[in-house]
Amino acid sequence: MELLIIYGVVLAALIFFYVLPNRRKAAESAAMLAALEEGDEVFMTSGIYGFVNAIDGDTLWVEVAPNVDLKVARSAIQGKILPEDEKAAAEDDD
């Protein structure tokens, strides 16, 4: 009986410390990808930074240098670079 309680506690800890944070992070990432707009500064999983020039469904055109556009999948975008004023507002909310 004690062994079942221990297994239950370990399973609950696994869910609390691993599954729930990963699910929350995946939801935040999906929301960020859905909210991308033209003109947003982004960085990709490859480490390349650029600005979104056009969006065509799950394909984005990202300008990485003047007159150099890359056609990338939406899922290749790792994050969005926030302007300084939005960073300050986000820090004030925390």
C-alpha positions, -999 to 999 in steps of 0.1 A, spaced: 0 0 0 28 24 8 44 17 -25 12 28 -43 12 61 -24 49 67 -33 41 60 -70 12 83 -68 33 111 -53 60 106 -79 34 107 -108 18 138 -94 52 155 -91 61 145 -127 28 160 -139 32 192 -118 69 199 -127 72 186 -162 39 182 -181 21 213 -170 50 238 -177 56 222 -211 20 224 -220 19 261 -209 51 269 -229 36 252 -260 4 272 -258 24 305 -254 45 295 -285 14 287 -305 -2 320 -296 30 339 -305 32 322 -339 -5 329 -346 -1 366 -337 29 373 -360 23 402 -383 43 419 -411 70 441 -397 76 420 -366 112 414 -357 118 377 -351 145 352 -345 145 317 -360 156 283 -345 187 285 -366 198 317 -348 190 341 -377 173 374 -369 151 393 -394 119 411 -401 87 395 -414 79 410 -448 50 388 -459 29 360 -446 13 333 -467 -4 308 -445 23 287 -428 50 303 -449 68 336 -440 91 358 -460 118 371 -435 142 399 -445 176 391 -430 195 418 -448 186 446 -473 171 429 -504 177 394 -489 145 375 -481 142 340 -468 112 318 -473 107 300 -440 81 278 -423 61 294 -395 73 267 -372 109 278 -378 102 310 -359 115 306 -323 105 340 -309 95 376 -315 118 405 -305 98 430 -285 104 468 -289 119 485 -258 87 501 -248 69 467 -248 97 452 -228 94 478 -201 56 473 -199 60 436 -196 86 440 -168 62 464 -150 34 437 -152 56 411 -135 
